[in-house]
């Protein structure tokens, strides 16, 4: 049953139902699955020329968007 239907049936506002659900239910938004495998520790150890190049490239021309979880580039 949708929250609006519950609100209508109980003759209360949708916001009231929303607050009760938020207070009493722990719902975790499912994480998006990545389309490709990514090595999150790739830059932990800068031990070759390729890593140094890409780290510099991303530092100079990249932007880490924390809202969308993406690395954006602007050239």
mmCIF file of the N, C-alpha and C atoms, coordinates in Angstrom:
data_MODEL
# 
_entry.id   MODEL 
# 
loop_
_atom_site.group_PDB 
_atom_site.id 
_atom_site.type_symbol 
_atom_site.label_atom_id 
_atom_site.label_alt_id 
_atom_site.label_comp_id 
_atom_site.label_asym_id 
_atom_site.label_entity_id 
_atom_site.label_seq_id 
_atom_site.pdbx_PDB_ins_code 
_atom_site.Cartn_x 
_atom_site.Cartn_y 
_atom_site.Cartn_z 
_atom_site.occupancy 
_atom_site.B_iso_or_equiv 
_atom_site.pdbx_formal_charge 
_atom_site.auth_seq_id 
_atom_site.auth_comp_id 
_atom_site.auth_asym_id 
_atom_site.auth_atom_id 
_atom_site.pdbx_PDB_model_num 
ATOM 1   N N  . UNK A 1 1  ? 0.846  -1.178 0.000   1.00 0.00 ? 1  UNK A N  1 
ATOM 2   C CA . UNK A 1 1  ? 0.000  0.000  0.000   1.00 0.00 ? 1  UNK A CA 1 
ATOM 3   C C  . UNK A 1 1  ? 0.889  1.237  0.000   1.00 0.00 ? 1  UNK A C  1 
ATOM 4   N N  . UNK A 1 2  ? 0.569  2.191  -0.835  1.00 0.00 ? 2  UNK A N  1 
ATOM 5   C CA . UNK A 1 2  ? 1.361  3.409  -0.935  1.00 0.00 ? 2  UNK A CA 1 
ATOM 6   C C  . UNK A 1 2  ? 1.045  4.345  0.220   1.00 0.00 ? 2  UNK A C  1 
ATOM 7   N N  . UNK A 1 3  ? 1.983  5.224  0.496   1.00 0.00 ? 3  UNK A N  1 
ATOM 8   C CA . UNK A 1 3  ? 1.828  6.139  1.638   1.00 0.00 ? 3  UNK A CA 1 
ATOM 9   C C  . UNK A 1 3  ? 0.637  7.072  1.468   1.00 0.00 ? 3  UNK A C  1 
ATOM 10  N N  . UNK A 1 4  ? 0.385  7.514  0.257   1.00 0.00 ? 4  UNK A N  1 
ATOM 11  C CA . UNK A 1 4  ? -0.779 8.390  0.022   1.00 0.00 ? 4  UNK A CA 1 
ATOM 12  C C  . UNK A 1 4  ? -2.070 7.640  0.306   1.00 0.00 ? 4  UNK A C  1 
ATOM 13  N N  . UNK A 1 5  ? -2.122 6.376  -0.058  1.00 0.00 ? 5  UNK A N  1 
ATOM 14  C CA . UNK A 1 5  ? -3.310 5.560  0.217   1.00 0.00 ? 5  UNK A CA 1 
ATOM 15  C C  . UNK A 1 5  ? -3.516 5.396  1.722   1.00 0.00 ? 5  UNK A C  1 
ATOM 16  N N  . UNK A 1 6  ? -2.422 5.205  2.444   1.00 0.00 ? 6  UNK A N  1 
ATOM 17  C CA . UNK A 1 6  ? -2.510 5.088  3.913   1.00 0.00 ? 6  UNK A CA 1 
ATOM 18  C C  . UNK A 1 6  ? -3.019 6.393  4.503   1.00 0.00 ? 6  UNK A C  1 
ATOM 19  N N  . UNK A 1 7  ? -2.488 7.513  4.031   1.00 0.00 ? 7  UNK A N  1 
ATOM 20  C CA . UNK A 1 7  ? -2.922 8.822  4.534   1.00 0.00 ? 7  UNK A CA 1 
ATOM 21  C C  . UNK A 1 7  ? -4.397 9.046  4.271   1.00 0.00 ? 7  UNK A C  1 
ATOM 22  N N  . UNK A 1 8  ? -4.857 8.692  3.087   1.00 0.00 ? 8  UNK A N  1 
ATOM 23  C CA . UNK A 1 8  ? -6.272 8.861  2.757   1.00 0.00 ? 8  UNK A CA 1 
ATOM 24  C C  . UNK A 1 8  ? -7.154 7.970  3.626   1.00 0.00 ? 8  UNK A C  1 
ATOM 25  N N  . UNK A 1 9  ? -6.729 6.742  3.811   1.00 0.00 ? 9  UNK A N  1 
ATOM 26  C CA . UNK A 1 9  ? -7.525 5.788  4.591   1.00 0.00 ? 9  UNK A CA 1 
ATOM 27  C C  . UNK A 1 9  ? -7.632 6.199  6.061   1.00 0.00 ? 9  UNK A C  1 
ATOM 28  N N  . UNK A 1 10 ? -6.535 6.770  6.608   1.00 0.00 ? 10 UNK A N  1 
ATOM 29  C CA . UNK A 1 10 ? -6.527 7.183  8.011   1.00 0.00 ? 10 UNK A CA 1 
ATOM 30  C C  . UNK A 1 10 ? -6.960 8.632  8.206   1.00 0.00 ? 10 UNK A C  1 
ATOM 31  N N  . UNK A 1 11 ? -7.222 9.326  7.084   1.00 0.00 ? 11 UNK A N  1 
ATOM 32  C CA . UNK A 1 11 ? -7.639 10.718 7.121   1.00 0.00 ? 11 UNK A CA 1 
ATOM 33  C C  . UNK A 1 11 ? -6.601 11.611 7.815   1.00 0.00 ? 11 UNK A C  1 
ATOM 34  N N  . UNK A 1 12 ? -5.334 11.399 7.433   1.00 0.00 ? 12 UNK A N  1 
ATOM 35  C CA . UNK A 1 12 ? -4.232 12.224 7.920   1.00 0.00 ? 12 UNK A CA 1 
ATOM 36  C C  . UNK A 1 12 ? -3.443 12.703 6.703   1.00 0.00 ? 12 UNK A C  1 
ATOM 37  N N  . UNK A 1 13 ? -2.512 13.605 6.936   1.00 0.00 ? 13 UNK A N  1 
ATOM 38  C CA . UNK A 1 13 ? -1.737 14.131 5.817   1.00 0.00 ? 13 UNK A CA 1 
ATOM 39  C C  . UNK A 1 13 ? -0.644 13.143 5.393   1.00 0.00 ? 13 UNK A C  1 
ATOM 40  N N  . UNK A 1 14 ? -0.246 13.279 4.153   1.00 0.00 ? 14 UNK A N  1 
ATOM 41  C CA . UNK A 1 14 ? 0.841  12.454 3.619   1.00 0.00 ? 14 UNK A CA 1 
ATOM 42  C C  . UNK A 1 14 ? 2.121  12.702 4.420   1.00 0.00 ? 14 UNK A C  1 
ATOM 43  N N  . UNK A 1 15 ? 2.361  13.960 4.784   1.00 0.00 ? 15 UNK A N  1 
ATOM 44  C CA . UNK A 1 15 ? 3.551  14.324 5.554   1.00 0.00 ? 15 UNK A CA 1 
ATOM 45  C C  . UNK A 1 15 ? 3.582  13.616 6.891   1.00 0.00 ? 15 UNK A C  1 
ATOM 46  N N  . UNK A 1 16 ? 2.422  13.496 7.524   1.00 0.00 ? 16 UNK A N  1 
ATOM 47  C CA . UNK A 1 16 ? 2.328  12.810 8.809   1.00 0.00 ? 16 UNK A CA 1 
ATOM 48  C C  . UNK A 1 16 ? 2.720  11.337 8.648   1.00 0.00 ? 16 UNK A C  1 
ATOM 49  N N  . UNK A 1 17 ? 2.211  10.704 7.631   1.00 0.00 ? 17 UNK A N  1 
ATOM 50  C CA . UNK A 1 17 ? 2.566  9.307  7.366   1.00 0.00 ? 17 UNK A CA 1 
ATOM 51  C C  . UNK A 1 17 ? 4.058  9.206  7.065   1.00 0.00 ? 17 UNK A C  1 
ATOM 52  N N  . UNK A 1 18 ? 4.573  10.125 6.285   1.00 0.00 ? 18 UNK A N  1 
ATOM 53  C CA . UNK A 1 18 ? 5.993  10.131 5.928   1.00 0.00 ? 18 UNK A CA 1 
ATOM 54  C C  . UNK A 1 18 ? 6.871  10.217 7.168   1.00 0.00 ? 18 UNK A C  1 
ATOM 55  N N  . UNK A 1 19 ? 6.511  11.093 8.113   1.00 0.00 ? 19 UNK A N  1 
ATOM 56  C CA . UNK A 1 19 ? 7.285  11.232 9.347   1.00 0.00 ? 19 UNK A CA 1 
ATOM 57  C C  . UNK A 1 19 ? 7.258  9.955  10.176  1.00 0.00 ? 19 UNK A C  1 
ATOM 58  N N  . UNK A 1 20 ? 6.105  9.326  10.279  1.00 0.00 ? 20 UNK A N  1 
ATOM 59  C CA . UNK A 1 20 ? 5.982  8.091  11.064  1.00 0.00 ? 20 UNK A CA 1 
ATOM 60  C C  . UNK A 1 20 ? 6.828  6.978  10.433  1.00 0.00 ? 20 UNK A C  1 
ATOM 61  N N  . UNK A 1 21 ? 6.768  6.870  9.130   1.00 0.00 ? 21 UNK A N  1 
ATOM 62  C CA . UNK A 1 21 ? 7.558  5.844  8.436   1.00 0.00 ? 21 UNK A CA 1 
ATOM 63  C C  . UNK A 1 21 ? 9.042  6.105  8.635   1.00 0.00 ? 21 UNK A C  1 
ATOM 64  N N  . UNK A 1 22 ? 9.482  7.351  8.485   1.00 0.00 ? 22 UNK A N  1 
ATOM 65  C CA . UNK A 1 22 ? 10.889 7.697  8.640   1.00 0.00 ? 22 UNK A CA 1 
ATOM 66  C C  . UNK A 1 22 ? 11.374 7.412  10.055  1.00 0.00 ? 22 UNK A C  1 
ATOM 67  N N  . UNK A 1 23 ? 10.521 7.660  11.035  1.00 0.00 ? 23 UNK A N  1 
ATOM 68  C CA . UNK A 1 23 ? 10.896 7.465  12.431  1.00 0.00 ? 23 UNK A CA 1 
ATOM 69  C C  . UNK A 1 23 ? 10.970 5.986  12.803  1.00 0.00 ? 23 UNK A C  1 
ATOM 70  N N  . UNK A 1 24 ? 10.098 5.174  12.234  1.00 0.00 ? 24 UNK A N  1 
ATOM 71  C CA . UNK A 1 24 ? 9.975  3.782  12.680  1.00 0.00 ? 24 UNK A CA 1 
ATOM 72  C C  . UNK A 1 24 ? 10.546 2.729  11.731  1.00 0.00 ? 24 UNK A C  1 
ATOM 73  N N  . UNK A 1 25 ? 10.882 3.108  10.539  1.00 0.00 ? 25 UNK A N  1 
ATOM 74  C CA . UNK A 1 25 ? 11.374 2.129  9.568   1.00 0.00 ? 25 UNK A CA 1 
ATOM 75  C C  . UNK A 1 25 ? 12.785 2.481  9.145   1.00 0.00 ? 25 UNK A C  1 
ATOM 76  N N  . UNK A 1 26 ? 13.625 1.497  9.132   1.00 0.00 ? 26 UNK A N  1 
ATOM 77  C CA . UNK A 1 26 ? 14.982 1.739  8.632   1.00 0.00 ? 26 UNK A CA 1 
ATOM 78  C C  . UNK A 1 26 ? 15.069 1.142  7.241   1.00 0.00 ? 26 UNK A C  1 
ATOM 79  N N  . UNK A 1 27 ? 15.031 2.004  6.267   1.00 0.00 ? 27 UNK A N  1 
ATOM 80  C CA . UNK A 1 27 ? 15.098 1.581  4.876   1.00 0.00 ? 27 UNK A CA 1 
ATOM 81  C C  . UNK A 1 27 ? 16.412 2.069  4.300   1.00 0.00 ? 27 UNK A C  1 
ATOM 82  N N  . UNK A 1 28 ? 17.187 1.156  3.774   1.00 0.00 ? 28 UNK A N  1 
ATOM 83  C CA . UNK A 1 28 ? 18.438 1.529  3.136   1.00 0.00 ? 28 UNK A CA 1 
ATOM 84  C C  . UNK A 1 28 ? 18.243 1.488  1.640   1.00 0.00 ? 28 UNK A C  1 
ATOM 85  N N  . UNK A 1 29 ? 18.574 2.592  1.014   1.00 0.00 ? 29 UNK A N  1 
ATOM 86  C CA . UNK A 1 29 ? 18.481 2.669  -0.438  1.00 0.00 ? 29 UNK A CA 1 
ATOM 87  C C  . UNK A 1 29 ? 19.502 1.693  -1.029  1.00 0.00 ? 29 UNK A C  1 
ATOM 88  N N  . UNK A 1 30 ? 19.064 0.834  -1.941  1.00 0.00 ? 30 UNK A N  1 
ATOM 89  C CA . UNK A 1 30 ? 20.019 -0.113 -2.505  1.00 0.00 ? 30 UNK A CA 1 
ATOM 90  C C  . UNK A 1 30 ? 21.108 0.606  -3.298  1.00 0.00 ? 30 UNK A C  1 
ATOM 91  N N  . UNK A 1 31 ? 22.336 0.133  -3.137  1.00 0.00 ? 31 UNK A N  1 
ATOM 92  C CA . UNK A 1 31 ? 23.443 0.742  -3.852  1.00 0.00 ? 31 UNK A CA 1 
ATOM 93  C C  . UNK A 1 31 ? 23.416 0.322  -5.309  1.00 0.00 ? 31 UNK A C  1 
ATOM 94  N N  . UNK A 1 32 ? 23.770 1.262  -6.167  1.00 0.00 ? 32 UNK A N  1 
ATOM 95  C CA . UNK A 1 32 ? 23.842 0.956  -7.587  1.00 0.00 ? 32 UNK A CA 1 
ATOM 96  C C  . UNK A 1 32 ? 25.014 0.019  -7.846  1.00 0.00 ? 32 UNK A C  1 
ATOM 97  N N  . UNK A 1 33 ? 24.792 -0.911 -8.734  1.00 0.00 ? 33 UNK A N  1 
ATOM 98  C CA . UNK A 1 33 ? 25.857 -1.809 -9.124  1.00 0.00 ? 33 UNK A CA 1 
ATOM 99  C C  . UNK A 1 33 ? 26.685 -1.152 -10.221 1.00 0.00 ? 33 UNK A C  1 
ATOM 100 N N  . UNK A 1 34 ? 27.976 -1.229 -10.093 1.00 0.00 ? 34 UNK A N  1 
ATOM 101 C CA . UNK A 1 34 ? 28.854 -0.680 -11.115 1.00 0.00 ? 34 UNK A CA 1 
ATOM 102 C C  . UNK A 1 34 ? 28.812 -1.554 -12.357 1.00 0.00 ? 34 UNK A C  1 
ATOM 103 N N  . UNK A 1 35 ? 28.928 -0.927 -13.506 1.00 0.00 ? 35 UNK A N  1 
ATOM 104 C CA . UNK A 1 35 ? 28.925 -1.659 -14.766 1.00 0.00 ? 35 UNK A CA 1 
ATOM 105 C C  . UNK A 1 35 ? 30.276 -2.318 -15.018 1.00 0.00 ? 35 UNK A C  1 
ATOM 106 N N  . UNK A 1 36 ? 31.322 -1.731 -14.466 1.00 0.00 ? 36 UNK A N  1 
ATOM 107 C CA . UNK A 1 36 ? 32.654 -2.301 -14.635 1.00 0.00 ? 36 UNK A CA 1 
ATOM 108 C C  . UNK A 1 36 ? 33.325 -2.418 -13.273 1.00 0.00 ? 36 UNK A C  1 
ATOM 109 N N  . UNK A 1 37 ? 34.295 -3.282 -13.171 1.00 0.00 ? 37 UNK A N  1 
ATOM 110 C CA . UNK A 1 37 ? 35.052 -3.422 -11.924 1.00 0.00 ? 37 UNK A CA 1 
ATOM 111 C C  . UNK A 1 37 ? 36.049 -2.273 -11.825 1.00 0.00 ? 37 UNK A C  1 
ATOM 112 N N  . UNK A 1 38 ? 36.142 -1.678 -10.646 1.00 0.00 ? 38 UNK A N  1 
ATOM 113 C CA . UNK A 1 38 ? 37.052 -0.565 -10.416 1.00 0.00 ? 38 UNK A CA 1 
ATOM 114 C C  . UNK A 1 38 ? 37.923 -0.890 -9.213  1.00 0.00 ? 38 UNK A C  1 
ATOM 115 N N  . UNK A 1 39 ? 39.213 -0.688 -9.366  1.00 0.00 ? 39 UNK A N  1 
ATOM 116 C CA . UNK A 1 39 ? 40.158 -0.892 -8.268  1.00 0.00 ? 39 UNK A CA 1 
ATOM 117 C C  . UNK A 1 39 ? 40.228 0.402  -7.469  1.00 0.00 ? 39 UNK A C  1 
ATOM 118 N N  . UNK A 1 40 ? 39.516 0.449  -6.347  1.00 0.00 ? 40 UNK A N  1 
ATOM 119 C CA . UNK A 1 40 ? 39.461 1.659  -5.525  1.00 0.00 ? 40 UNK A CA 1 
ATOM 120 C C  . UNK A 1 40 ? 40.809 2.008  -4.889  1.00 0.00 ? 40 UNK A C  1 
ATOM 121 N N  . UNK A 1 41 ? 41.722 1.062  -4.848  1.00 0.00 ? 41 UNK A N  1 
ATOM 122 C CA . UNK A 1 41 ? 43.019 1.316  -4.218  1.00 0.00 ? 41 UNK A CA 1 
ATOM 123 C C  . UNK A 1 41 ? 44.115 1.586  -5.254  1.00 0.00 ? 41 UNK A C  1 
ATOM 124 N N  . UNK A 1 42 ? 43.750 1.844  -6.508  1.00 0.00 ? 42 UNK A N  1 
ATOM 125 C CA . UNK A 1 42 ? 44.720 2.025  -7.588  1.00 0.00 ? 42 UNK A CA 1 
ATOM 126 C C  . UNK A 1 42 ? 45.744 3.111  -7.264  1.00 0.00 ? 42 UNK A C  1 
ATOM 127 N N  . UNK A 1 43 ? 45.314 4.223  -6.711  1.00 0.00 ? 43 UNK A N  1 
ATOM 128 C CA . UNK A 1 43 ? 46.223 5.337  -6.444  1.00 0.00 ? 43 UNK A CA 1 
ATOM 129 C C  . UNK A 1 43 ? 46.772 5.333  -5.014  1.00 0.00 ? 43 UNK A C  1 
ATOM 130 N N  . UNK A 1 44 ? 46.555 4.264  -4.260  1.00 0.00 ? 44 UNK A N  1 
ATOM 131 C CA . UNK A 1 44 ? 47.104 4.213  -2.905  1.00 0.00 ? 44 UNK A CA 1 
ATOM 132 C C  . UNK A 1 44 ? 48.631 4.196  -2.914  1.00 0.00 ? 44 UNK A C  1 
ATOM 133 N N  . UNK A 1 45 ? 49.212 3.583  -3.923  1.00 0.00 ? 45 UNK A N  1 
ATOM 134 C CA . UNK A 1 45 ? 50.663 3.497  -4.026  1.00 0.00 ? 45 UNK A CA 1 
ATOM 135 C C  . UNK A 1 45 ? 51.062 3.934  -5.439  1.00 0.00 ? 45 UNK A C  1 
ATOM 136 N N  . UNK A 1 46 ? 51.646 5.120  -5.542  1.00 0.00 ? 46 UNK A N  1 
ATOM 137 C CA . UNK A 1 46 ? 52.071 5.639  -6.852  1.00 0.00 ? 46 UNK A CA 1 
ATOM 138 C C  . UNK A 1 46 ? 53.463 5.058  -7.126  1.00 0.00 ? 46 UNK A C  1 
ATOM 139 N N  . UNK A 1 47 ? 53.482 3.919  -7.823  1.00 0.00 ? 47 UNK A N  1 
ATOM 140 C CA . UNK A 1 47 ? 54.743 3.191  -7.991  1.00 0.00 ? 47 UNK A CA 1 
ATOM 141 C C  . UNK A 1 47 ? 55.171 3.015  -9.444  1.00 0.00 ? 47 UNK A C  1 
ATOM 142 N N  . UNK A 1 48 ? 54.495 3.691  -10.365 1.00 0.00 ? 48 UNK A N  1 
ATOM 143 C CA . UNK A 1 48 ? 54.951 3.634  -11.755 1.00 0.00 ? 48 UNK A CA 1 
ATOM 144 C C  . UNK A 1 48 ? 54.533 4.906  -12.485 1.00 0.00 ? 48 UNK A C  1 
ATOM 145 N N  . UNK A 1 49 ? 55.082 5.070  -13.672 1.00 0.00 ? 49 UNK A N  1 
ATOM 146 C CA . UNK A 1 49 ? 54.873 6.290  -14.447 1.00 0.00 ? 49 UNK A CA 1 
ATOM 147 C C  . UNK A 1 49 ? 53.414 6.472  -14.874 1.00 0.00 ? 49 UNK A C  1 
ATOM 148 N N  . UNK A 1 50 ? 52.740 5.377  -15.194 1.00 0.00 ? 50 UNK A N  1 
ATOM 149 C CA . UNK A 1 50 ? 51.336 5.461  -15.634 1.00 0.00 ? 50 UNK A CA 1 
ATOM 150 C C  . UNK A 1 50 ? 50.437 6.017  -14.524 1.00 0.00 ? 50 UNK A C  1 
ATOM 151 N N  . UNK A 1 51 ? 50.618 5.525  -13.315 1.00 0.00 ? 51 UNK A N  1 
ATOM 152 C CA . UNK A 1 51 ? 49.810 6.024  -12.194 1.00 0.00 ? 51 UNK A CA 1 
ATOM 153 C C  . UNK A 1 51 ? 50.088 7.499  -11.942 1.00 0.00 ? 51 UNK A C  1 
ATOM 154 N N  . UNK A 1 52 ? 51.354 7.884  -12.001 1.00 0.00 ? 52 UNK A N  1 
ATOM 155 C CA . UNK A 1 52 ? 51.726 9.288  -11.781 1.00 0.00 ? 52 UNK A CA 1 
ATOM 156 C C  . UNK A 1 52 ? 51.097 10.175 -12.848 1.00 0.00 ? 52 UNK A C  1 
ATOM 157 N N  . UNK A 1 53 ? 51.118 9.720  -14.106 1.00 0.00 ? 53 UNK A N  1 
ATOM 158 C CA . UNK A 1 53 ? 50.530 10.495 -15.198 1.00 0.00 ? 53 UNK A CA 1 
ATOM 159 C C  . UNK A 1 53 ? 49.037 10.718 -14.975 1.00 0.00 ? 53 UNK A C  1 
ATOM 160 N N  . UNK A 1 54 ? 48.311 9.625  -14.714 1.00 0.00 ? 54 UNK A N  1 
ATOM 161 C CA . UNK A 1 54 ? 46.854 9.746  -14.578 1.00 0.00 ? 54 UNK A CA 1 
ATOM 162 C C  . UNK A 1 54 ? 46.453 10.529 -13.330 1.00 0.00 ? 54 UNK A C  1 
ATOM 163 N N  . UNK A 1 55 ? 47.202 10.366 -12.250 1.00 0.00 ? 55 UNK A N  1 
ATOM 164 C CA . UNK A 1 55 ? 46.902 11.141 -11.051 1.00 0.00 ? 55 UNK A CA 1 
ATOM 165 C C  . UNK A 1 55 ? 47.076 12.631 -11.331 1.00 0.00 ? 55 UNK A C  1 
ATOM 166 N N  . UNK A 1 56 ? 48.142 12.993 -12.032 1.00 0.00 ? 56 UNK A N  1 
ATOM 167 C CA . UNK A 1 56 ? 48.358 14.393 -12.400 1.00 0.00 ? 56 UNK A CA 1 
ATOM 168 C C  . UNK A 1 56 ? 47.292 14.907 -13.349 1.00 0.00 ? 56 UNK A C  1 
ATOM 169 N N  . UNK A 1 57 ? 46.904 14.068 -14.316 1.00 0.00 ? 57 UNK A N  1 
ATOM 170 C CA . UNK A 1 57 ? 45.872 14.457 -15.277 1.00 0.00 ? 57 UNK A CA 1 
ATOM 171 C C  . UNK A 1 57 ? 44.550 14.731 -14.571 1.00 0.00 ? 57 UNK A C  1 
ATOM 172 N N  . UNK A 1 58 ? 44.143 13.819 -13.699 1.00 0.00 ? 58 UNK A N  1 
ATOM 173 C CA . UNK A 1 58 ? 42.881 14.003 -12.977 1.00 0.00 ? 58 UNK A CA 1 
ATOM 174 C C  . UNK A 1 58 ? 42.950 15.188 -12.027 1.00 0.00 ? 58 UNK A C  1 
ATOM 175 N N  . UNK A 1 59 ? 44.103 15.390 -11.414 1.00 0.00 ? 59 UNK A N  1 
ATOM 176 C CA . UNK A 1 59 ? 44.255 16.524 -10.492 1.00 0.00 ? 59 UNK A CA 1 
ATOM 177 C C  . UNK A 1 59 ? 44.148 17.853 -11.217 1.00 0.00 ? 59 UNK A C  1 
ATOM 178 N N  . UNK A 1 60 ? 44.699 17.911 -12.423 1.00 0.00 ? 60 UNK A N  1 
ATOM 179 C CA . UNK A 1 60 ? 44.702 19.170 -13.168 1.00 0.00 ? 60 UNK A CA 1 
ATOM 180 C C  . UNK A 1 60 ? 43.375 19.433 -13.873 1.00 0.00 ? 60 UNK A C  1 
ATOM 181 N N  . UNK A 1 61 ? 42.774 18.390 -14.455 1.00 0.00 ? 61 UNK A N  1 
ATOM 182 C CA . UNK A 1 61 ? 41.597 18.584 -15.305 1.00 0.00 ? 61 UNK A CA 1 
ATOM 183 C C  . UNK A 1 61 ? 40.338 17.897 -14.800 1.00 0.00 ? 61 UNK A C  1 
ATOM 184 N N  . UNK A 1 62 ? 40.422 17.256 -13.650 1.00 0.00 ? 62 UNK A N  1 
ATOM 185 C CA . UNK A 1 62 ? 39.283 16.487 -13.168 1.00 0.00 ? 62 UNK A CA 1 
ATOM 186 C C  . UNK A 1 62 ? 38.577 17.133 -11.993 1.00 0.00 ? 62 UNK A C  1 
ATOM 187 N N  . UNK A 1 63 ? 37.387 16.642 -11.738 1.00 0.00 ? 63 UNK A N  1 
ATOM 188 C CA . UNK A 1 63 ? 36.565 17.132 -10.629 1.00 0.00 ? 63 UNK A CA 1 
ATOM 189 C C  . UNK A 1 63 ? 35.820 15.937 -10.050 1.00 0.00 ? 63 UNK A C  1 
ATOM 190 N N  . UNK A 1 64 ? 35.966 15.715 -8.763  1.00 0.00 ? 64 UNK A N  1 
ATOM 191 C CA . UNK A 1 64 ? 35.302 14.610 -8.091  1.00 0.00 ? 64 UNK A CA 1 
ATOM 192 C C  . UNK A 1 64 ? 33.939 15.086 -7.591  1.00 0.00 ? 64 UNK A C  1 
ATOM 193 N N  . UNK A 1 65 ? 32.877 14.670 -8.260  1.00 0.00 ? 65 UNK A N  1 
ATOM 194 C CA . UNK A 1 65 ? 31.527 15.069 -7.868  1.00 0.00 ? 65 UNK A CA 1 
ATOM 195 C C  . UNK A 1 65 ? 31.019 14.114 -6.794  1.00 0.00 ? 65 UNK A C  1 
ATOM 196 N N  . UNK A 1 66 ? 31.010 14.561 -5.541  1.00 0.00 ? 66 UNK A N  1 
ATOM 197 C CA . UNK A 1 66 ? 30.583 13.693 -4.453  1.00 0.00 ? 66 UNK A CA 1 
ATOM 198 C C  . UNK A 1 66 ? 29.080 13.442 -4.472  1.00 0.00 ? 66 UNK A C  1 
ATOM 199 N N  . UNK A 1 67 ? 28.313 14.374 -5.042  1.00 0.00 ? 67 UNK A N  1 
ATOM 200 C CA . UNK A 1 67 ? 26.862 14.185 -5.125  1.00 0.00 ? 67 UNK A CA 1 
ATOM 201 C C  . UNK A 1 67 ? 26.494 13.004 -6.005  1.00 0.00 ? 67 UNK A C  1 
ATOM 202 N N  . UNK A 1 68 ? 27.142 12.921 -7.156  1.00 0.00 ? 68 UNK A N  1 
ATOM 203 C CA . UNK A 1 68 ? 26.813 11.843 -8.094  1.00 0.00 ? 68 UNK A CA 1 
ATOM 204 C C  . UNK A 1 68 ? 27.797 10.690 -8.015  1.00 0.00 ? 68 UNK A C  1 
ATOM 205 N N  . UNK A 1 69 ? 28.900 10.851 -7.260  1.00 0.00 ? 69 UNK A N  1 
ATOM 206 C CA . UNK A 1 69 ? 29.879 9.784  -7.150  1.00 0.00 ? 69 UNK A CA 1 
ATOM 207 C C  . UNK A 1 69 ? 30.657 9.547  -8.429  1.00 0.00 ? 69 UNK A C  1 
ATOM 208 N N  . UNK A 1 70 ? 30.854 10.607 -9.207  1.00 0.00 ? 70 UNK A N  1 
ATOM 209 C CA . UNK A 1 70 ? 31.528 10.460 -10.491 1.00 0.00 ? 70 UNK A CA 1 
ATOM 210 C C  . UNK A 1 70 ? 32.756 11.352 -10.540 1.00 0.00 ? 70 UNK A C  1 
ATOM 211 N N  . UNK A 1 71 ? 33.725 10.909 -11.336 1.00 0.00 ? 71 UNK A N  1 
ATOM 212 C CA . UNK A 1 71 ? 34.866 11.741 -11.650 1.00 0.00 ? 71 UNK A CA 1 
ATOM 213 C C  . UNK A 1 71 ? 34.547 12.397 -12.980 1.00 0.00 ? 71 UNK A C  1 
ATOM 214 N N  . UNK A 1 72 ? 34.537 13.712 -12.991 1.00 0.00 ? 72 UNK A N  1 
ATOM 215 C CA . UNK A 1 72 ? 34.212 14.456 -14.206 1.00 0.00 ? 72 UNK A CA 1 
ATOM 216 C C  . UNK A 1 72 ? 35.464 15.147 -14.715 1.00 0.00 ? 72 UNK A C  1 
ATOM 217 N N  . UNK A 1 73 ? 35.595 15.200 -16.021 1.00 0.00 ? 73 UNK A N  1 
ATOM 218 C CA . UNK A 1 73 ? 36.759 15.842 -16.646 1.00 0.00 ? 73 UNK A CA 1 
ATOM 219 C C  . UNK A 1 73 ? 36.307 17.023 -17.483 1.00 0.00 ? 73 UNK A C  1 
ATOM 220 N N  . UNK A 1 74 ? 37.127 18.065 -17.450 1.00 0.00 ? 74 UNK A N  1 
ATOM 221 C CA . UNK A 1 74 ? 36.870 19.234 -18.265 1.00 0.00 ? 74 UNK A CA 1 
ATOM 222 C C  . UNK A 1 74 ? 38.187 19.647 -18.898 1.00 0.00 ? 74 UNK A C  1 
ATOM 223 N N  . UNK A 1 75 ? 38.232 19.595 -20.208 1.00 0.00 ? 75 UNK A N  1 
ATOM 224 C CA . UNK A 1 75 ? 39.469 19.934 -20.908 1.00 0.00 ? 75 UNK A CA 1 
ATOM 225 C C  . UNK A 1 75 ? 39.359 21.284 -21.570 1.00 0.00 ? 75 UNK A C  1 
# 
